[in-house]
Each structure stands twice: as C-alpha cells, then as structure tokens.
Amino acid sequence: MIVKHKKGTTLLILITALLVSFLLSVRHGAVDIPVKEIINIFLYGEASTNSSILIDIRLPRVILAGLIGAGLAAVGAVMQGIFKNPLVDSYTLGMSSGAALGAVISIITGISAGIFGLATTGVFAFIGSICTLFFVYSLAYNKKRMSTNTLLLAGVAVSYFLASVISFLMMLNHGKIQHIVFWTMGSIATASWSKVLAAAIAIMPGLIILMFFARELNMMAMGEEAAQYLGVRTALIKTILLLVGSIIVGGVVSTGGTIGFVGLIAPHMIRFLTGSDNRSVIPFSALLGAILVILSDTIGRTIIQPAEIPVGIMTSIMGGPFFIYLLRKQKLNKI
Amino acid sequence: MDCQIQIDNLGFNYGTRMVLEDICFSVEKGSFVSVIGPNGSGKSTLLKLITAVLKPKRGSILLQGEDIRFMNRKEIAARVAVVPQNTSIEFDFKVMDVVMMGRYPFISKLKGEAKEDVEAAVSSMRYTNTLHLADRSFMELSGGERQRVILAQALTQSPQILILDEPVSHLDLQYQVEILNLIRKMCLDNKLTVIAVLHDLNMASTYSDSVLMLKDGKIRYSGTPLEAFTKSSIKDIFNTDVYISVGEIGNKPYIYTLTKPHIESRNKSVHVICGGGSGSDIIKELYFDGYDISSGVITIGDQDWKTSKDYEAEVAEEIPFTGISDKAYLLNKKLMLKADYIVLADVYFGRANIRNLDILLEEEVKDKMIYIISDGTFKERDYSEGSALELYKKIKANSKVRLISKKELLEELVRQDLNYDS
C-alpha cells in the first residue's frame, strides 16, 4: 500500500555511510592506522603503540562523536516537530547554551571535582538546558499564541546572553579558561571511555523514548487540537519529549560542549529524502547526525595537522551557510 | 430515544469574560444538528467543550450517558471524531498515513497496526473517494481533496458522533455540497450523529434536522430549521434583514439576505387584486421598494396567495372553488380602504372571482387611486361570458382609474408619492 522502498533504500545508505565514516575516522588522525592493522587489532588483539591509540583515544572519540551527533539530530527533529518550525533545534532554542552554562557553573564551583564529576556536570547541563528551554518557550508564548519567529528570536537572544555570561565567568576564572573554552566551542578532543559511558547513559534511552512517541509527534504536526481530537494527550507528550530532549542535550553538552547546526541539518535532509513521517525521520536523523559529527571531527583533526579544529567549529562552518539557505528558501513551513 | 449527547446547564468563561452560559440541549442518535451564530457567539468553545479540549466551568456533558469528565482522550476519540475548520499546516505525510492516524485510539503501542485498522482506513477512503490518493503526499492535494482526506481520517475513527467545525467554508461549491451530502448520507444510513458549525444558513437549513442559534454565549433559538429560522430570529442573531421562502427545497426554509438599498418602509401601502400568479411580480417588486402590501381576494394555495404570505402581505383569502364569500369580500374592502393605492392585476376572471370587480365599483372605493394593469387582453381573460367585461368597462369610466403597464407601475407610484408629500 505505502511505498516504503524509499525509506528502505535510505536506511541502507545511511548504515553503509555510518560504517564507512566510522572506519575513516578511526583510520585517520595525527597517526594514520592502516585498515589492515585496525582489523588485526580488533580481531587478534594485537598489542602495539597503534593499538593503544586506537582503543584508548580514537575509538572512544569516534563513538562519542556518533552518540553526540545522533542525540543532537534526534532532538532537533523532535523540537522541529513540536514547535512546527524547521529552524529550531537545541542550538537555536538556546538549550545548548543553557546546558553549557550549567556545565561551566559546575566546573568553576568545583562541584564536578569529585568522583561523580561527569555525572554532576551532566545534571547541571540538563538543568541549564531545560531552564533555558522553558524560559525561551515562555518568552515566545504570548497570549495563548506561539509565534515561531518570536521563538527563534528569543532562542538566539537568550543564547547570546548566556554566551556572554559564560565569557564573564571565564574572565573571573583565568585558571579554568582552557577548560571552559571547550564548552563554548564544542570539542571532543578529550574523549574517553568514561565520557562515552556518560553520553550513552544520557542519550541512548532518550533516543528510544523519542522514537516511541514518533506517531504522536506525527499527529501533533496536524495541530495540537487536531491531535487531541484523535486521542493524543498532547500536553503530557510534549512535556515528556521536552524533558527527554533536555536530558539528551545535557548529556551531549556535558561530554562535547555546544555543537551547532547538526540538529538542524540532519532532520531537514532526511525529510527531503523520505517525507515527514517521524517514525523514520527520528531514527534516520540520528544516523545522519552521527555520520555528520564523525566526519566533521575527522576533517577537523586532520585538515591542519598537527593542530586541531574543534568539531563545533567544523559543524558551524558547514551548517551556517545551510541555515541561511533554509532561511532564504520559500517553503519554510514544510516540517 | 437514544440520546448521544446530553448537555446540562453548561457554562464556560475565560477569566471574567462569559463565553457560554446555561447551555442545555440533547442530541439524538442519527440526527444532524447545526450550530449557528455570529463570530464570538461561543460556537467554537461549545465544540471544544464537547470534545473535551476545554473543561466546563459549570454544568455537565454526557456522552452516550457517560460524564465526559471521567473519560480519557482515547475513550472520547473512539466515539467522537472532529473535522476541524481547515488543516493549513504543511506537512509531507502520505495520505494513507494521515488517514491511519484516525486509528490511534484503537492501536496498541506495542502491537502496532492490525489488519482491521488498515481495513477501516481503506473503507473510509473508499467512502470519501480518496482511495486513489493513498500514496500521494498530503501537501500536494487541493483544498477539496484535503478536506475529504481529513473526513476519511475522522471516519476511520469509526465514530458514533461526528463534529464538524465549518467543514466546508473554504471549499468550492462543488465540494461543499459533495461533503455535506456524504455526511448527511451517513446520518441516514449509519445512524451517525452529527453536530456541525455551519456558516451558510441555507446549508444548515438544507442538511440539519435541528438547529441551535447562539448569541452571546446563549442558545437563543432552537428547533427544526423551519421553527428556528424566522425573519425575527435571524434579525436578532445576525442583525440582518432577510427574506425567507419555504418549500422551494423540500420543506426547508430558504433564506435570502436583502441587499436592496432601501428596504426601509415608505409608509405607503398598496392593495393588489390578483390571483393565479398575476400579482406575484407586482407584490415582490413593490415589497422590495418598501411598500406595505395587502392583497385579495385570493384562494388559499394560489401562487399569489403564497407570494403574499412570503412577503408579509395581509391577505383577504378564500377557500378554493367556492367563490368569494361575504366575509372575504368585506375583508377585501377593508384592506382596500386602508391602502393608499389599489392595483388590479391582469388576472383571469370567471364566476369564482368576479366579485373582485364588483368591489371596485363601490362608492367608498371610488375615491381611491386605482391602477389597472392593462395590456389590452381583458377580453381574452374574461371567462364569465361577458359580465366581467361589462364591469371592467364601468370601472374604467371612473376618473381616478388609470391604465398602466406592469413596467411603468412602480415608477408611477413613486411619482405619486412625491406629489403626495409635497
């Protein structure tokens, strides 16, 4: 009845691309590790300098990149669905900046110094993310009407404000500048297995929950009232999705800083390919997001060796023009 | 009677602004109820309360005997489906997916879609003639197609109650009729209960079993279209003068808005002697120009009689085939004396109505301005073997009598009015 092959093909391409980009990313870097050696290390546990680079540095970095990309893209897809605006994502809504501020506060106050450091940072990032989200939301929600433009403007304005608060905190805390810059630029250069674990705990269950509500999100695209008529408890589902989205963003930002535009680009490309059905848009966007961040990071750390471009800068360089293209495009309403 | 919706003493307000007050009504299974009222009268709020999108501040709503407050969204959606005003949001979904959304109240999250869900979708698409669109993108559809798909979605909910919020106001005429015909058919065939907000009074009149007329949050009038739609109720609700004609389509009232500039009364009255349709044009034209009309003697059921009634003329009437009784004769005379002008239409004369000529020769009537619509065919219209013609000649001899054509009549009357006034 429904032509599904388009979705099948897309899924196949995405999985292939993810495997290819994974391999590319594992192979290239400050030290190139030939594919043959990678296979040997994986299959036969061959111990060498390269094997510790691969297992302890590169592998966690690539996996973290994938998790972050998947989380950001899925959250972007869901936010666009909820707010019926193709230009929102965790970045433009200010959630990422809020999470970054939360993380920075946890660092400069020293709360994150203990054993549960990463978890504490994550919780602070989550709180920052959700507070910002509701603040931006309440700014845009005026007299029972929600203006999509206001939402975007409020998001950007609040982002700027939070960024300057972070800069101010940097000024006051010279000693920790290096540490803080990481949040503002978005970098996964310090990836480790513990970070991968933290990110996975925050992101993976969230992804599953987001996908679980894809059908409801589809129905809400017809308008919240229309969805209610069909039996959807919209207020409850919106709350769940926003909460889960904030948890994911908290997990992303506490492990990788603010990484922009992935949440914007990936869902948009997927919708272009397969239509608006969130049952495929959310998982496909997650896959594409993972691919984009893995590739951006690979390019960032190989293009001007021995220096590294933080992944957040890479995604912004690619995403900025894309955002402008979206703005200029006529069919902005298509979600 | 099988009561689908019972609303008691329902009230709603936004802050201090009263939106609905003392709403009481019930809807029987299989009936089509229209809600009519100007913008801001509370129609949409009423629909939102019935669908539990809003919670009532006062009163209660029973859905098939169950209090809506104790039902969850899915339970309500399994009984009540809504076709909203228009679905303007652009989203790139397959038509089939959009229709399948209607099964949401029935699909378990874990099991997914069952065969019967797909069957329900297919059959409602067949019903609304949208099956061929199943694989198209909803975004590419025309307004009429979209609305039919949304209707298919609502039907896929297999509702017992269908709620329509101005379902057709944005559609081309063809689709308006198509969709309302479909819904009406389901009322009759499947005992579907329909509550519709309709903008077009004539659509409401044509399709509804009963209407509720709202103003300022209260039900002002209700009943069958014939009972509820009157000149005065519509004037009250919409502050608009209308003319209502009954019987042109079934036994439903048909409402014409009066757009003529001076429907204001001229405070001049005209009595028309007519019958057999000879006076209808004259009555209508004079009415729309602000004259008060009376007519007689006409037999009940005659076309001129009907026109007179429609245009609020006072009529001296008589039972068919009996000739003019003294009672009718005297009433006719009374009306003539009250009138400023008398018009004799080009009516056929026979034994039954010849007294309508006699009357024009009465002493008291002679002072009146009498206009005879004349096209020189009186002879042919005389079926009284000459006696009518004789009377006619006598009448013509009166100095206050003028022969005139139908076309010139109105002009002449207006000229007379001006003389009168100055």
Chai-1 contact restraints between the chains, C-beta under 6 A:
chainA,res_idxA,chainB,res_idxB,connection_type,confidence,min_distance_angstrom,max_distance_angstrom,comment,restraint_id
A,I2,B,K94,contact,1.0,0.0,6.0,A-B,restraint_1
A,I2,B,M96,contact,1.0,0.0,6.0,A-B,restraint_2
A,V3,B,D135,contact,1.0,0.0,6.0,A-B,restraint_3
A,M219,B,M101,contact,1.0,0.0,6.0,A-B,restraint_4
A,A221,B,F91,contact,1.0,0.0,6.0,A-B,restraint_5
A,G223,B,I89,contact,1.0,0.0,6.0,A-B,restraint_6
A,E225,B,V53,contact,1.0,0.0,6.0,A-B,restraint_7
A,A226,B,P84,contact,1.0,0.0,6.0,A-B,restraint_8
A,Q228,B,V53,contact,1.0,0.0,6.0,A-B,restraint_9
A,Y229,B,T51,contact,1.0,0.0,6.0,A-B,restraint_10
A,Y229,B,V82,contact,1.0,0.0,6.0,A-B,restraint_11
A,L230,B,A77,contact,1.0,0.0,6.0,A-B,restraint_12
A,L230,B,M101,contact,1.0,0.0,6.0,A-B,restraint_13
A,L230,B,Y104,contact,1.0,0.0,6.0,A-B,restraint_14
A,G231,B,R73,contact,1.0,0.0,6.0,A-B,restraint_15
A,G231,B,K74,contact,1.0,0.0,6.0,A-B,restraint_16
A,G231,B,A77,contact,1.0,0.0,6.0,A-B,restraint_17
A,G231,B,Y104,contact,1.0,0.0,6.0,A-B,restraint_18
A,G231,B,P105,contact,1.0,0.0,6.0,A-B,restraint_19
A,R233,B,R73,contact,1.0,0.0,6.0,A-B,restraint_20
A,G275,B,D92,contact,1.0,0.0,6.0,A-B,restraint_21
A,S276,B,F91,contact,1.0,0.0,6.0,A-B,restraint_22
A,S276,B,D92,contact,1.0,0.0,6.0,A-B,restraint_23
A,S276,B,F93,contact,1.0,0.0,6.0,A-B,restraint_24
A,N333,B,E90,contact,1.0,0.0,6.0,A-B,restraint_25
A,K334,B,E90,contact,1.0,0.0,6.0,A-B,restraint_26
A,I335,B,F91,contact,1.0,0.0,6.0,A-B,restraint_27
